[in-house]
Amino acid sequence: MSIKRLHANKRMSQVVIHDKFVFLAGQVAEDVQGDIEKQTKETLASIERLLGETGTDKTRILSATIYLKNIDKDFERMNSIWDAWLPEGVTPARSTVEANMCEPELLIEITIIASLP
């Protein structure tokens, strides 16, 4: 089976496609000055765009790992955006953890595994 990499550089690929699976690198907001709601919306938009480039969509997400800078403060607020974004009946396996971020302004990062149609 071949492996296809999209938006790759020396260090990483934003997307890796293998067999019928799509693996997204951790996605973050472009505007790191926004609050958790804004950063979550931007991150989910990036995920949706990348999945679309591969020919799949958010209804085919198998697994999501969500990293929050401050889980006590932002978990419920992030979930309100997540719940509105994801159609009912297609909830993936999911983990949410608190983590140090690579940039101090980042509040959220999400990694995704999805299937192709």
WOVEN-V286346 format. One record per residue. RES is the residue in one small letter. PSI is psi in degrees with one decimal (NA if undefined). NEAR is the number of other C-alpha atoms within 10 Angstrom. D_FIRST is the distance of its C-alpha to the first C-alpha in Angstrom with 1 decimal. Layout:
RES	PSI	NEAR	D_FIRST
RES	PSI	NEAR	D_FIRST
This chain:
m	138.6	5	0.0
s	159.5	6	3.8
i	128.8	8	6.7
k	133.3	12	9.9
r	133.6	15	13.2
l	146.9	15	16.5
h	51.0	10	20.0
a	149.2	11	19.2
n	-168.6	9	22.0
k	-32.9	5	22.7
r	-35.4	5	22.7
m	166.8	12	20.2
s	139.1	15	18.1
q	-31.0	15	19.6
v	135.6	22	16.3
v	129.1	19	12.8
i	126.3	19	10.2
h	129.2	15	7.1
d	-121.2	11	6.3
k	24.0	9	10.0
f	145.0	18	11.5
v	125.0	25	13.6
f	122.4	20	15.3
l	135.4	21	18.5
a	165.7	17	20.5
g	125.5	18	24.1
q	141.2	21	26.0
v	168.0	23	29.7
a	147.6	22	32.6
e	-37.8	12	33.6
d	96.3	13	37.2
v	3.9	17	37.7
q	-10.2	12	41.4
g	166.0	15	41.0
d	-178.9	15	41.6
i	-36.2	23	39.0
e	-46.3	18	39.1
k	-45.3	17	38.5
q	-37.1	22	35.8
t	-45.8	25	34.0
k	-44.2	17	34.3
e	-40.1	19	32.9
t	-44.2	22	30.0
l	-35.3	22	29.1
a	-39.6	16	29.5
s	-42.1	16	27.0
i	-46.8	22	24.5
e	-40.9	15	25.2
r	-47.0	14	24.8
l	-40.8	20	21.4
l	-40.5	24	20.1
g	-37.9	12	21.7
e	-27.3	12	19.9
t	-6.9	16	16.5
g	15.1	11	18.1
t	-172.4	19	18.9
d	179.6	18	22.1
k	-18.5	21	24.1
t	-9.5	15	24.5
r	14.9	18	20.8
i	127.6	23	21.2
l	-38.2	17	20.3
s	142.1	16	21.8
a	136.9	19	24.1
t	123.7	17	25.8
i	126.5	19	29.0
y	123.9	22	30.9
l	138.6	23	34.6
k	-39.6	20	37.1
n	92.4	15	39.9
i	-37.0	17	38.9
d	-40.4	9	42.5
k	-37.5	11	43.4
d	-8.1	17	40.3
f	-52.0	18	38.5
e	-39.8	11	40.5
r	-40.2	14	40.6
m	-44.1	21	36.8
n	-33.6	13	36.4
s	-36.9	12	38.7
i	-46.7	16	36.5
w	-49.1	15	33.3
d	-37.9	11	34.9
a	-28.0	9	36.1
w	-38.0	14	32.7
l	125.5	15	30.5
p	147.8	11	31.4
e	140.6	9	32.9
g	0.3	7	30.9
v	29.4	12	27.5
t	129.4	16	28.1
p	170.3	18	25.1
a	140.5	11	25.3
r	143.3	13	27.1
s	143.6	11	28.8
t	125.4	13	31.5
v	158.2	12	32.8
e	137.9	16	35.3
a	151.4	15	34.2
n	141.1	13	35.6
m	159.1	14	34.1
c	-21.1	8	33.3
e	135.7	8	36.1
p	-25.4	9	39.3
e	-16.7	13	39.4
l	133.2	21	36.0
l	-20.4	28	36.6
i	146.0	28	33.1
e	139.8	22	29.4
i	130.7	21	26.6
t	147.6	18	23.0
i	142.8	22	20.8
i	127.9	21	17.7
a	167.7	22	17.3
s	153.0	22	15.3
l	154.7	16	14.6
p	NA	9	16.8
